[in-house]
Amino acid sequence: MDKHTSVALWGLGAMGTGMARMILRNELLSAYCAVSDKPGHIGRDLGEVVGVEQKTGVIIGKDPAQELARPEAEVVLIATTSFTEQVFPQIRLAIEHGLNVITIAEEMAYPYYKKPEIARQIDRLAKQNGVSVLGTGVNPGFVLDTLVICLTGVCSDISYIKAVRVNDLAPFGPTVMNTQGVGKTEEEFREGVEQGSIVGHVGFAESMSMIADALGWKLDSIEEMCEPIISNVERVTEHVRVQPGMVAGCRHSARARIRGEMVLEMEHPQQVLPEAEGVKTGDYINIEGNPSIDVRICPEIPGGIGTCAIALNMIPAVINARPGLLTMADLPVPRALVGRLCKAKAF
């Protein structure tokens, strides 16, 4: 990217503030406006809210229509929810204001699986307004799908893929904690799973569908299982306190079959501070084929930094892409948007 890009921010939770800090450090990007639903944010300078030293001149607003109506921004980063149905009105408003959209809503990584009608509406609206829409993140969006797809590029045939991500939920905010059941009793966890308020990892079906679509596979079924991870010790993060005997996270797995044969398997045991009980984090991908591939990344790619970074790093690809609803498989290989060599800075 050889020009400066103005970015609108919608949502200033844990991930939204992380993206804002990265934008304010990046010489190729600038925050043009910001929208938050948190009363304590409204009317304050963005830099003050996200914890950077300098004032930015960007005053956080509460009215998305008013903030997005300003013509200077080229893309909006939406970090408000995990689900396609909930984020759709926000995406629609951004599209109607002529903005490209990148959202970290997990279901938007491949919305055609669960919400095909909404996906088609987004695609049609984006094309009508000449903009592009992408759902991405560290997972779904990279580890268990885009990275897997890239690795298959050196295989002449494939019979089975297994991908596992063991990660730490500590950097994430209340939305993610609630969907994982963190801090609940085991009984509350199981009730939440049954009622649909606790969903574990949002994105297995999306990642599997994206991989299958890229490989030309027609999946017959996807089945998912959720079990609680019970903590034996106290675990405390910025967003939650887990007492011994309470739920520290969710052991979520999924299997996909073609003609009864399992071809895709994924596991994602997510919990806060797994090292508190000696659990090592990591990302593991095994592809059985010709050749077979076994990739291990230890510790895991950090969820907070990774989610914020990939959303920003995809900005040039989305701006330059064809109009419509896109997935990560439709775009060039992700790469860092650093602009120049620089020393690493803390998230």
C-alpha positions as CSV (number, residue, x, y, z in Angstrom):
1,M,0.0,0.0,0.0
2,D,1.7,3.2,-1.1
3,K,-0.9,5.8,0.2
4,H,-2.3,6.8,3.5
5,T,-5.6,5.2,4.4
6,S,-8.3,6.6,6.7
7,V,-10.1,4.1,8.8
8,A,-13.4,4.3,10.7
9,L,-13.6,2.2,13.9
10,W,-16.9,0.7,15.1
11,G,-16.7,-1.0,18.5
12,L,-14.2,-0.3,21.2
13,G,-14.1,-3.4,23.3
14,A,-11.0,-5.4,23.8
15,M,-10.3,-6.0,20.1
16,G,-11.5,-2.6,18.9
17,T,-9.2,-0.8,21.3
18,G,-6.4,-3.1,20.2
19,M,-7.0,-2.2,16.6
20,A,-7.1,1.5,17.4
21,R,-3.7,1.3,19.1
22,M,-2.2,-0.4,16.1
23,I,-3.7,2.1,13.7
24,L,-2.3,5.0,15.8
25,R,1.2,3.5,15.6
26,N,1.1,2.7,11.8
27,E,2.4,5.4,9.4
28,L,0.2,4.1,6.6
29,L,-3.1,4.3,8.5
30,S,-5.1,6.9,10.4
31,A,-8.2,6.7,12.5
32,Y,-10.7,9.1,11.1
33,C,-13.7,8.4,13.3
34,A,-14.8,6.0,16.0
35,V,-18.2,4.7,17.2
36,S,-18.8,3.1,20.6
37,D,-21.9,2.1,22.6
38,K,-20.1,2.5,25.9
39,P,-21.3,5.7,27.8
40,G,-17.9,6.2,29.3
41,H,-16.3,6.5,25.8
42,I,-18.7,9.1,24.2
43,G,-17.2,12.5,23.7
44,R,-13.7,11.5,24.7
45,D,-10.6,11.6,22.5
46,L,-9.8,8.2,21.0
47,G,-6.2,8.3,22.2
48,E,-7.3,8.8,25.8
49,V,-9.7,5.9,25.7
50,V,-7.3,3.4,24.1
51,G,-4.4,4.4,26.3
52,V,-1.9,6.1,24.1
53,E,0.0,9.2,25.1
54,Q,-0.9,11.6,22.3
55,K,-4.3,13.1,21.6
56,T,-5.7,12.1,18.2
57,G,-8.4,14.7,17.6
58,V,-10.8,11.9,17.0
59,I,-13.8,12.3,19.3
60,I,-15.7,9.1,19.9
61,G,-19.3,9.3,18.9
62,K,-22.4,7.2,19.6
63,D,-24.4,7.7,16.3
64,P,-23.0,5.4,13.6
65,A,-24.9,7.1,10.8
66,Q,-23.5,10.5,11.7
67,E,-19.9,9.3,12.1
68,L,-19.9,7.2,8.9
69,A,-21.4,9.9,6.9
70,R,-18.0,11.7,6.8
71,P,-16.5,11.2,3.3
72,E,-12.8,10.8,4.2
73,A,-12.8,7.3,5.5
74,E,-12.3,4.4,3.1
75,V,-12.9,1.4,5.2
76,V,-14.6,0.6,8.5
77,L,-13.4,-2.0,11.0
78,I,-16.4,-3.5,12.8
79,A,-15.7,-5.2,16.2
80,T,-19.1,-5.5,17.9
81,T,-20.3,-9.1,17.8
82,S,-19.6,-12.6,16.7
83,F,-22.7,-13.3,14.7
84,T,-23.8,-12.5,11.1
85,E,-27.4,-11.7,11.9
86,Q,-26.4,-9.2,14.6
87,V,-23.7,-7.5,12.6
88,F,-25.7,-7.3,9.3
89,P,-27.4,-4.0,10.1
90,Q,-24.1,-2.4,10.8
91,I,-22.5,-3.8,7.6
92,R,-25.5,-2.6,5.6
93,L,-25.2,0.9,7.1
94,A,-21.5,1.1,6.3
95,I,-22.1,-0.2,2.7
96,E,-24.8,2.4,2.2
97,H,-22.2,5.1,3.2
98,G,-19.8,3.8,0.5
99,L,-17.4,2.2,2.9
100,N,-15.5,-1.0,2.5
101,V,-16.0,-3.3,5.5
102,I,-13.7,-5.6,7.5
103,T,-15.4,-7.3,10.5
104,I,-14.1,-9.7,13.1
105,A,-17.5,-11.2,13.6
106,E,-16.6,-14.9,13.5
107,E,-19.6,-16.1,11.5
108,M,-18.8,-13.6,8.8
109,A,-15.6,-15.5,7.9
110,Y,-17.9,-17.7,5.7
111,P,-21.5,-16.5,6.3
112,Y,-22.9,-18.6,3.4
113,Y,-23.0,-21.7,5.6
114,K,-25.4,-20.5,8.4
115,K,-26.9,-17.4,6.9
116,P,-27.0,-17.8,3.1
117,E,-29.8,-15.3,2.6
118,I,-28.0,-12.5,4.5
119,A,-24.7,-13.4,2.8
120,R,-26.4,-12.9,-0.6
121,Q,-27.9,-9.6,0.5
122,I,-24.5,-8.3,1.7
123,D,-22.9,-9.4,-1.6
124,R,-25.7,-7.7,-3.7
125,L,-25.5,-4.5,-1.6
126,A,-21.7,-4.3,-1.8
127,K,-21.7,-4.8,-5.5
128,Q,-24.4,-2.1,-6.0
129,N,-22.3,0.4,-3.9
130,G,-18.9,-0.6,-5.4
131,V,-17.4,-1.8,-2.1
132,S,-16.0,-5.0,-0.6
133,V,-16.9,-6.8,2.6
134,L,-14.6,-9.3,4.5
135,G,-14.9,-11.3,7.7
136,T,-11.6,-12.2,9.2
137,G,-9.7,-12.7,12.4
138,V,-7.0,-15.0,13.8
139,N,-9.5,-17.8,14.0
140,P,-11.7,-18.2,12.0
141,G,-9.9,-16.2,9.4
142,F,-6.4,-17.5,9.6
143,V,-5.2,-20.4,11.7
144,L,-7.8,-23.1,11.1
145,D,-8.7,-22.2,7.6
146,T,-6.5,-19.7,5.6
147,L,-3.3,-21.3,6.8
148,V,-4.7,-24.8,6.2
149,I,-5.7,-23.8,2.6
150,C,-2.2,-22.4,2.0
151,L,-0.5,-25.6,3.2
152,T,-2.6,-27.7,0.8
153,G,-1.1,-25.9,-2.1
154,V,1.9,-28.3,-2.0
155,C,-0.2,-31.4,-2.0
156,S,-1.2,-33.4,-5.0
157,D,-3.9,-35.2,-3.1
158,I,-5.5,-35.1,0.3
159,S,-7.5,-37.6,2.3
160,Y,-7.9,-36.1,5.7
161,I,-7.2,-32.8,7.6
162,K,-7.0,-32.2,11.3
163,A,-6.4,-28.8,12.8
164,V,-6.1,-28.1,16.5
165,R,-5.8,-24.8,18.3
166,V,-5.0,-24.7,22.1
167,N,-5.1,-21.0,23.1
168,D,-5.4,-18.6,26.0
169,L,-8.6,-16.5,26.2
170,A,-7.1,-14.0,28.6
171,P,-6.8,-11.1,26.1
172,F,-10.4,-11.3,25.0
173,G,-13.3,-9.3,26.4
174,P,-16.7,-10.1,27.9
175,T,-18.3,-11.1,24.6
176,V,-15.9,-13.9,24.0
177,M,-15.9,-14.9,27.7
178,N,-19.7,-15.3,27.7
179,T,-19.8,-17.4,24.5
180,Q,-17.2,-19.7,26.2
181,G,-19.0,-20.0,29.5
182,V,-16.0,-18.7,31.4
183,G,-16.8,-18.2,35.1
184,K,-19.9,-20.3,35.0
185,T,-20.7,-23.4,37.0
186,E,-20.7,-26.7,35.2
187,E,-24.5,-26.8,35.4
188,E,-24.8,-23.3,34.1
189,F,-22.4,-24.2,31.3
190,R,-24.5,-27.1,30.1
191,E,-27.7,-25.1,30.4
192,G,-26.1,-22.4,28.3
193,V,-25.0,-24.8,25.6
194,E,-28.6,-26.2,25.4
195,Q,-30.1,-22.8,25.3
196,G,-27.6,-21.4,22.8
197,S,-26.1,-18.7,24.9
198,I,-22.8,-20.6,25.3
199,V,-21.5,-21.6,21.9
200,G,-17.9,-22.4,22.4
201,H,-15.7,-21.5,19.5
202,V,-17.8,-19.6,16.9
203,G,-16.4,-20.6,13.5
204,F,-15.8,-24.3,13.1
205,A,-18.5,-24.6,10.5
206,E,-17.3,-21.5,8.7
207,S,-13.6,-22.7,8.7
208,M,-14.6,-26.1,7.5
209,S,-16.9,-24.7,4.8
210,M,-14.2,-22.3,3.6
211,I,-11.6,-25.1,3.3
212,A,-14.1,-27.4,1.6
213,D,-15.0,-24.7,-0.9
214,A,-11.4,-24.0,-1.7
215,L,-10.7,-27.7,-2.2
216,G,-13.8,-28.4,-4.2
217,W,-15.2,-30.8,-1.5
218,K,-18.9,-31.2,-1.0
219,L,-19.4,-31.8,2.8
220,D,-22.4,-34.0,3.7
221,S,-22.4,-33.0,7.4
222,I,-20.7,-31.1,10.2
223,E,-21.2,-32.1,13.8
224,E,-20.0,-30.2,16.8
225,M,-19.5,-31.1,20.5
226,C,-18.9,-28.8,23.5
227,E,-17.6,-29.8,27.0
228,P,-16.7,-27.6,29.9
229,I,-13.1,-27.2,31.1
230,I,-13.3,-27.1,34.9
231,S,-10.5,-25.2,36.7
232,N,-8.7,-26.6,39.7
233,V,-7.1,-23.3,40.6
234,E,-8.1,-19.6,40.7
235,R,-7.6,-17.8,37.4
236,V,-7.8,-14.0,37.2
237,T,-7.7,-11.8,34.1
238,E,-8.7,-8.2,33.3
239,H,-12.2,-9.3,32.4
240,V,-13.0,-12.4,34.6
241,R,-12.2,-14.2,37.8
242,V,-12.6,-18.0,37.8
243,Q,-12.7,-19.8,41.1
244,P,-11.7,-23.5,41.5
245,G,-14.5,-25.7,40.4
246,M,-15.8,-23.1,37.9
247,V,-15.6,-23.3,34.2
248,A,-12.4,-21.9,32.7
249,G,-13.3,-22.5,29.1
250,C,-14.8,-24.8,26.5
251,R,-13.4,-28.0,24.9
252,H,-15.0,-27.7,21.5
253,S,-14.6,-30.1,18.6
254,A,-16.1,-30.6,15.2
255,R,-16.1,-33.3,12.5
256,A,-17.1,-33.1,8.8
257,R,-17.8,-36.0,6.5
258,I,-18.2,-36.9,2.9
259,R,-20.2,-40.0,2.1
260,G,-19.8,-41.1,5.8
261,E,-16.1,-40.7,5.8
262,M,-14.5,-38.1,8.1
263,V,-12.3,-35.8,6.0
264,L,-12.0,-32.8,8.3
265,E,-11.6,-32.7,12.1
266,M,-11.0,-29.7,14.3
267,E,-10.5,-29.2,18.0
268,H,-10.3,-25.9,19.9
269,P,-10.0,-26.2,23.7
270,Q,-10.2,-22.6,24.8
271,Q,-9.6,-21.4,28.3
272,V,-8.3,-18.5,30.3
273,L,-4.7,-18.9,31.5
274,P,-4.2,-22.6,30.6
275,E,-0.6,-22.5,31.9
276,A,-2.1,-22.2,35.4
277,E,-2.6,-25.9,35.2
278,G,0.4,-26.8,33.0
279,V,-1.4,-26.8,29.6
280,K,0.8,-25.6,26.8
281,T,-0.8,-23.6,24.0
282,G,-0.2,-24.2,20.3
283,D,-1.5,-24.5,16.8
284,Y,-1.3,-27.9,15.1
285,I,-2.2,-28.8,11.5
286,N,-2.0,-32.3,10.1
287,I,-2.7,-33.0,6.5
288,E,-2.8,-36.6,5.3
289,G,-2.0,-36.8,1.6
290,N,0.8,-36.6,-0.9
291,P,2.9,-35.3,0.7
292,S,1.6,-35.5,4.3
293,I,2.2,-32.3,6.3
294,D,2.6,-31.8,10.1
295,V,2.9,-28.2,11.3
296,R,3.3,-27.2,14.9
297,I,3.3,-23.6,16.1
298,C,4.2,-23.3,19.8
299,P,3.0,-21.3,21.7
300,E,-0.2,-20.5,19.7
301,I,-0.4,-17.4,17.5
302,P,-1.7,-14.9,20.1
303,G,-5.4,-14.4,19.6
304,G,-5.7,-10.7,20.6
305,I,-2.7,-9.4,18.6
306,G,-3.4,-11.8,15.7
307,T,-7.1,-10.8,15.4
308,C,-6.3,-7.0,15.4
309,A,-3.3,-7.4,13.1
310,I,-4.9,-9.4,10.4
311,A,-7.9,-7.1,10.3
312,L,-5.6,-4.2,9.7
313,N,-3.3,-6.1,7.4
314,M,-6.2,-7.0,5.1
315,I,-7.1,-3.4,4.5
316,P,-5.2,-2.9,1.2
317,A,-6.4,-6.2,-0.2
318,V,-10.1,-5.3,0.6
319,I,-9.8,-1.8,-0.8
320,N,-8.3,-3.1,-4.0
321,A,-10.6,-6.2,-4.3
322,R,-13.6,-6.7,-6.6
323,P,-16.9,-5.4,-5.0
324,G,-18.9,-7.9,-3.1
325,L,-18.8,-10.2,-0.1
326,L,-15.4,-11.9,0.1
327,T,-13.7,-14.6,2.1
328,M,-10.0,-14.9,3.0
329,A,-9.8,-17.6,0.3
330,D,-10.7,-15.0,-2.3
331,L,-7.9,-12.6,-1.5
332,P,-4.1,-12.5,-1.8
333,V,-2.0,-14.2,0.9
334,P,-2.0,-12.0,4.0
335,R,1.1,-10.0,4.8
336,A,2.1,-7.5,7.4
337,L,1.3,-3.9,6.7
338,V,4.4,-2.4,8.4
339,G,5.4,0.1,5.8
340,R,9.0,0.0,7.0
341,L,11.2,-2.2,9.3
342,C,10.6,-1.3,12.9
343,K,11.2,-2.6,16.4
344,A,8.4,-4.7,17.9
345,K,6.1,-2.8,20.3
346,A,3.8,-4.1,23.0
347,F,0.2,-4.8,22.2
